[in-house]
Amino acid sequence: MSNKKFWVSLIFAFFFLINYVFAAQINSTNYEQVVIVSAGGENISSSSYNMGIAAGIISKVVSSSSYINRLGFFNLFLLADGRPCASASQCQGGFCCSNLCSSSSCPVSTTTSTSGGGTGGGGGGGGGGGSLPSAKPPIPVKEFSVSPSSIKEELALGAASTRTFRIKNTGSEPMNFDLELMDIGGFVALSDISFSIGPGEEKVVEAGFIGKKLGSYIGKILVRSDEEEKSIIAVVDISSDQALFDAKLDIPPAYKEVEQGGELKAQITLLNVGSPKKVDVAVTYLIKDTRGNVIHESSETFAVEKQTSYVKSFKLGEKFGPEDYLVIAEVRYGNLFAVSSELFKIIPKQTSIKKSLGSSSTFKYISALALLIGVLLVLALTPLDRFLKRIFNLGGKGRN
């Protein structure tokens, strides 16, 4: 009886302990199975199949060369150190370093970019690796500016003087320049006619004026680059070296630009600085284009004692196209000669509606007139009491 109880107790203990420790391994050429039941987990795998099951910290991954399976309830547990991870929140140690769980903070790598092939011989290595791709080269820009836009000089006959102008390369590429005088070459000489200017640099050129002949002369200094051409208007007034008479011509700012077919007004002042008595002087008016062509010519005589000042008007017909012009006043007394000139511009003719609307005072008058007409129409179509109610908000609904 005692032996029977012994064997029953032994069988009961065997089945009790099997819940805690059991290990078995079944092997064949095509199949491998490992079963572990303890505080760890279970692994079933072969050459083409791998399976892991855990009830505690996940230490296995279901994967093979052609298959991977992550069971949904695995996400409820933290991964052990050294297991693959996507974020630190999946790891028991609190860190995910290089896609592996870790209990210590991840090392910080410092990358130092080098140029010219690095250190220590070997031909430089071509500068490869993790260098950023180079940016696209900027588009070349070739442009320049000239200043001032015009040069004017007053000389006595036989005298000379020098003025300067500037050419600046405002682009991103070096530029070559050639300078040429047009229609004023007999009175102006340039210090440089061919040169190059780098990006952002400028060239100062001297223009030498020579008083070779009495009169007022106009032309251009042409500035040519590889891409475009610009010009500077050049004017020289040459008077007699004996200053018995002087002339001054001024154009008011409002007439510096005149509409085509309009009227030019200029202030003329004649000064008798040499003769003690009143004398008659002849005044000739000329208007020239920038090529030196005379578009208008007229004359009149004045008796001048000390000073005479007046306003001269010029009707600009259709023969004056939109461009720059020079108006000239030449004063002659015997063999003495004085001259004065001023540049002005003719602009295209505008329509009458555009001109009217372009005037701020005219626009105000039109607005006031429109408002007045509107009020009169309301008065004509609305009884007086209704009109007052609308204007002053009297007698609204709900009043007794």
LINURZI-V564029 format. One record per residue. RES is the residue in one small letter. PHI is phi as a letter, one per 20 degrees, with the letter a starting at -180 (none if undefined). PSI is psi in radians with two decimals (* if undefined). Layout:
BEGIN
res=RES phi=PHI psi=PSI
res=RES phi=PHI psi=PSI
END
This chain:
BEGIN
res=m phi=none psi=-0.69
res=s phi=f psi=-0.65
res=n phi=f psi=-0.66
res=k phi=f psi=-0.73
res=k phi=f psi=-0.63
res=f phi=f psi=-0.82
res=w phi=f psi=-0.63
res=v phi=f psi=-0.76
res=s phi=f psi=-0.68
res=l phi=f psi=-0.73
res=i phi=f psi=-0.71
res=f phi=f psi=-0.75
res=a phi=f psi=-0.62
res=f phi=f psi=-0.83
res=f phi=f psi=-0.46
res=f phi=f psi=-0.76
res=l phi=f psi=-0.35
res=i phi=f psi=-0.35
res=n phi=f psi=-0.27
res=y phi=d psi=-0.74
res=v phi=c psi=2.16
res=f phi=b psi=2.27
res=a phi=b psi=2.38
res=a phi=b psi=2.66
res=q phi=b psi=2.18
res=i phi=d psi=2.11
res=n phi=c psi=2.54
res=s phi=b psi=-3.13
res=t phi=f psi=-0.46
res=n phi=d psi=-0.02
res=y phi=b psi=2.39
res=e phi=c psi=2.31
res=q phi=c psi=2.25
res=v phi=c psi=2.17
res=v phi=c psi=2.15
res=i phi=c psi=2.14
res=v phi=c psi=1.90
res=s phi=a psi=-2.54
res=a phi=f psi=0.02
res=g phi=d psi=-1.76
res=g phi=a psi=-2.69
res=e phi=c psi=2.55
res=n phi=c psi=2.19
res=i phi=c psi=2.08
res=s phi=b psi=2.80
res=s phi=b psi=-2.97
res=s phi=f psi=-0.41
res=s phi=c psi=0.16
res=y phi=b psi=2.35
res=n phi=b psi=2.29
res=m phi=b psi=2.34
res=g phi=c psi=2.42
res=i phi=c psi=2.33
res=a phi=b psi=2.54
res=a phi=d psi=-0.10
res=g phi=c psi=-2.33
res=i phi=f psi=2.27
res=i phi=f psi=2.15
res=s phi=c psi=0.07
res=k phi=c psi=2.70
res=v phi=c psi=2.34
res=v phi=f psi=1.82
res=s phi=a psi=2.82
res=s phi=b psi=-3.03
res=s phi=f psi=-0.44
res=s phi=c psi=0.23
res=y phi=b psi=2.43
res=i phi=b psi=2.40
res=n phi=b psi=2.17
res=r phi=d psi=1.95
res=l phi=f psi=2.52
res=g phi=f psi=-0.66
res=f phi=f psi=-0.16
res=f phi=f psi=-0.55
res=n phi=f psi=-0.19
res=l phi=e psi=-0.18
res=f phi=d psi=2.74
res=l phi=e psi=2.59
res=l phi=e psi=2.55
res=a phi=f psi=2.89
res=d phi=f psi=2.44
res=g phi=n psi=-0.06
res=r phi=e psi=2.61
res=p phi=f psi=2.47
res=c phi=b psi=2.82
res=a phi=d psi=-0.41
res=s phi=b psi=2.82
res=a phi=f psi=-0.44
res=s phi=f psi=-0.26
res=q phi=e psi=-0.14
res=c phi=d psi=2.46
res=q phi=f psi=-0.64
res=g phi=f psi=-0.26
res=g phi=n psi=0.04
res=f phi=c psi=2.48
res=c phi=c psi=1.79
res=c phi=d psi=2.12
res=s phi=l psi=0.73
res=n phi=m psi=0.37
res=l phi=c psi=2.42
res=c phi=f psi=2.56
res=s phi=b psi=2.65
res=s phi=e psi=-0.06
res=s phi=c psi=2.77
res=s phi=f psi=2.64
res=c phi=f psi=2.43
res=p phi=f psi=2.50
res=v phi=e psi=2.11
res=s phi=e psi=2.40
res=t phi=d psi=2.10
res=t phi=d psi=2.13
res=t phi=d psi=2.04
res=s phi=f psi=2.43
res=t phi=c psi=2.74
res=s phi=c psi=2.76
res=g phi=m psi=0.30
res=g phi=n psi=0.13
res=g phi=m psi=-2.74
res=t phi=d psi=2.82
res=g phi=m psi=1.29
res=g phi=l psi=-2.97
res=g phi=n psi=0.19
res=g phi=n psi=0.05
res=g phi=n psi=-0.29
res=g phi=m psi=0.10
res=g phi=m psi=0.05
res=g phi=m psi=0.53
res=g phi=e psi=-2.59
res=g phi=n psi=-2.37
res=g phi=e psi=0.40
res=s phi=f psi=2.52
res=l phi=f psi=2.60
res=p phi=f psi=2.45
res=s phi=f psi=2.56
res=a phi=f psi=2.74
res=k phi=f psi=2.43
res=p phi=f psi=2.51
res=p phi=f psi=2.65
res=i phi=f psi=2.22
res=p phi=f psi=2.38
res=v phi=c psi=2.23
res=k phi=c psi=1.88
res=e phi=b psi=2.76
res=f phi=b psi=2.94
res=s phi=c psi=2.70
res=v phi=c psi=2.52
res=s phi=b psi=2.49
res=p phi=f psi=3.06
res=s phi=e psi=-0.25
res=s phi=b psi=2.64
res=i phi=c psi=2.27
res=k phi=c psi=2.33
res=e phi=c psi=2.44
res=e phi=d psi=2.20
res=l phi=c psi=2.72
res=a phi=e psi=2.70
res=l phi=g psi=2.22
res=g phi=n psi=-0.15
res=a phi=e psi=2.98
res=a phi=b psi=2.70
res=s phi=b psi=2.97
res=t phi=c psi=2.36
res=r phi=c psi=2.78
res=t phi=c psi=2.72
res=f phi=b psi=2.83
res=r phi=c psi=2.47
res=i phi=c psi=2.14
res=k phi=d psi=2.31
res=n phi=e psi=1.83
res=t phi=e psi=0.11
res=g phi=e psi=-2.83
res=s phi=d psi=0.10
res=e phi=c psi=2.61
res=p phi=f psi=2.57
res=m phi=c psi=2.54
res=n phi=d psi=2.46
res=f phi=c psi=2.53
res=d phi=c psi=2.33
res=l phi=d psi=2.53
res=e phi=b psi=2.48
res=l phi=e psi=2.36
res=m phi=c psi=2.05
res=d phi=m psi=0.16
res=i phi=b psi=0.35
res=g phi=f psi=-0.47
res=g phi=f psi=-0.15
res=f phi=c psi=-0.12
res=v phi=c psi=2.46
res=a phi=c psi=2.46
res=l phi=d psi=2.54
res=s phi=f psi=-0.52
res=d phi=b psi=2.44
res=i phi=c psi=-0.17
res=s phi=b psi=2.22
res=f phi=a psi=3.02
res=s phi=c psi=2.61
res=i phi=c psi=2.27
res=g phi=f psi=2.93
res=p phi=g psi=2.30
res=g phi=m psi=-0.07
res=e phi=e psi=2.87
res=e phi=c psi=2.75
res=k phi=c psi=2.25
res=v phi=e psi=2.13
res=v phi=d psi=2.38
res=e phi=e psi=2.35
res=a phi=d psi=1.99
res=g phi=e psi=2.12
res=f phi=e psi=2.43
res=i phi=c psi=2.25
res=g phi=e psi=1.42
res=k phi=e psi=-0.40
res=k phi=b psi=2.42
res=l phi=f psi=2.46
res=g phi=p psi=-3.10
res=s phi=d psi=2.26
res=y phi=c psi=2.54
res=i phi=c psi=2.55
res=g phi=a psi=-2.82
res=k phi=c psi=2.63
res=i phi=d psi=1.94
res=l phi=e psi=2.30
res=v phi=d psi=1.92
res=r phi=d psi=2.37
res=s phi=d psi=-3.00
res=d phi=f psi=-0.42
res=e phi=d psi=-0.62
res=e phi=b psi=3.10
res=e phi=c psi=2.37
res=k phi=c psi=2.92
res=s phi=b psi=2.71
res=i phi=c psi=2.20
res=i phi=f psi=2.28
res=a phi=d psi=2.26
res=v phi=c psi=2.39
res=v phi=c psi=2.22
res=d phi=d psi=2.17
res=i phi=c psi=2.05
res=s phi=d psi=3.03
res=s phi=f psi=2.64
res=d phi=f psi=-0.31
res=q phi=e psi=2.04
res=a phi=e psi=1.31
res=l phi=e psi=-0.50
res=f phi=c psi=2.59
res=d phi=c psi=2.61
res=a phi=c psi=2.50
res=k phi=c psi=2.18
res=l phi=d psi=2.21
res=d phi=c psi=2.46
res=i phi=d psi=2.16
res=p phi=g psi=2.61
res=p phi=g psi=-0.58
res=a phi=f psi=-0.27
res=y phi=d psi=0.21
res=k phi=f psi=-0.51
res=e phi=c psi=2.15
res=v phi=c psi=2.37
res=e phi=f psi=2.50
res=q phi=g psi=2.26
res=g phi=n psi=0.03
res=g phi=e psi=-2.69
res=e phi=c psi=2.33
res=l phi=d psi=2.35
res=k phi=c psi=2.34
res=a phi=c psi=2.49
res=q phi=e psi=2.10
res=i phi=d psi=2.29
res=t phi=c psi=2.19
res=l phi=d psi=2.27
res=l phi=c psi=2.22
res=n phi=e psi=1.79
res=v phi=d psi=0.07
res=g phi=c psi=-0.65
res=s phi=e psi=2.37
res=p phi=f psi=-0.08
res=k phi=c psi=2.98
res=k phi=f psi=2.34
res=v phi=c psi=2.74
res=d phi=e psi=2.33
res=v phi=c psi=2.57
res=a phi=d psi=2.27
res=v phi=d psi=2.20
res=t phi=d psi=2.30
res=y phi=d psi=2.28
res=l phi=c psi=2.56
res=i phi=c psi=2.13
res=k phi=d psi=2.62
res=d phi=e psi=3.12
res=t phi=f psi=-0.11
res=r phi=e psi=0.06
res=g phi=n psi=0.06
res=n phi=f psi=2.37
res=v phi=e psi=2.02
res=i phi=e psi=-0.54
res=h phi=b psi=2.49
res=e phi=b psi=2.31
res=s phi=b psi=2.90
res=s phi=b psi=2.80
res=e phi=b psi=2.89
res=t phi=d psi=2.47
res=f phi=c psi=2.58
res=a phi=e psi=2.04
res=v phi=d psi=2.17
res=e phi=e psi=-1.04
res=k phi=c psi=-0.88
res=q phi=b psi=2.44
res=t phi=c psi=2.29
res=s phi=c psi=2.40
res=y phi=b psi=2.92
res=v phi=d psi=2.24
res=k phi=d psi=2.26
res=s phi=d psi=2.53
res=f phi=c psi=2.16
res=k phi=e psi=2.14
res=l phi=d psi=1.76
res=g phi=f psi=-3.03
res=e phi=f psi=-0.26
res=k phi=f psi=-0.23
res=f phi=e psi=1.79
res=g phi=e psi=2.94
res=p phi=f psi=1.88
res=e phi=a psi=-3.03
res=d phi=e psi=2.54
res=y phi=c psi=2.87
res=l phi=c psi=2.11
res=v phi=e psi=2.36
res=i phi=c psi=2.47
res=a phi=c psi=1.99
res=e phi=d psi=2.23
res=v phi=d psi=2.21
res=r phi=c psi=2.32
res=y phi=c psi=1.81
res=g phi=m psi=-2.17
res=n phi=e psi=0.09
res=l phi=e psi=2.60
res=f phi=b psi=2.31
res=a phi=c psi=2.58
res=v phi=b psi=2.58
res=s phi=b psi=2.60
res=s phi=b psi=2.91
res=e phi=b psi=2.45
res=l phi=e psi=2.55
res=f phi=b psi=2.94
res=k phi=c psi=2.45
res=i phi=d psi=2.24
res=i phi=d psi=2.78
res=p phi=g psi=2.61
res=k phi=f psi=2.35
res=q phi=e psi=2.73
res=t phi=f psi=2.71
res=s phi=f psi=-0.62
res=i phi=f psi=-0.76
res=k phi=f psi=-0.68
res=k phi=f psi=-0.74
res=s phi=f psi=-0.79
res=l phi=f psi=-0.44
res=g phi=f psi=-0.29
res=s phi=e psi=2.17
res=s phi=f psi=-0.67
res=s phi=f psi=-0.72
res=t phi=f psi=-0.70
res=f phi=f psi=-0.67
res=k phi=f psi=-0.72
res=y phi=f psi=-0.74
res=i phi=f psi=-0.70
res=s phi=f psi=-0.75
res=a phi=f psi=-0.68
res=l phi=f psi=-0.71
res=a phi=f psi=-0.67
res=l phi=f psi=-0.74
res=l phi=f psi=-0.74
res=i phi=f psi=-0.68
res=g phi=f psi=-0.75
res=v phi=f psi=-0.74
res=l phi=f psi=-0.67
res=l phi=f psi=-0.68
res=v phi=f psi=-0.73
res=l phi=f psi=-0.65
res=a phi=f psi=-0.53
res=l phi=d psi=-0.12
res=t phi=c psi=2.32
res=p phi=g psi=2.70
res=l phi=f psi=-0.74
res=d phi=f psi=-0.68
res=r phi=f psi=-0.62
res=f phi=f psi=-0.76
res=l phi=f psi=-0.64
res=k phi=f psi=-0.70
res=r phi=f psi=-0.69
res=i phi=f psi=-0.82
res=f phi=d psi=0.05
res=n phi=l psi=0.78
res=l phi=e psi=2.68
res=g phi=m psi=0.62
res=g phi=f psi=3.00
res=k phi=f psi=2.54
res=g phi=n psi=-0.14
res=r phi=e psi=2.48
res=n phi=e psi=*
END
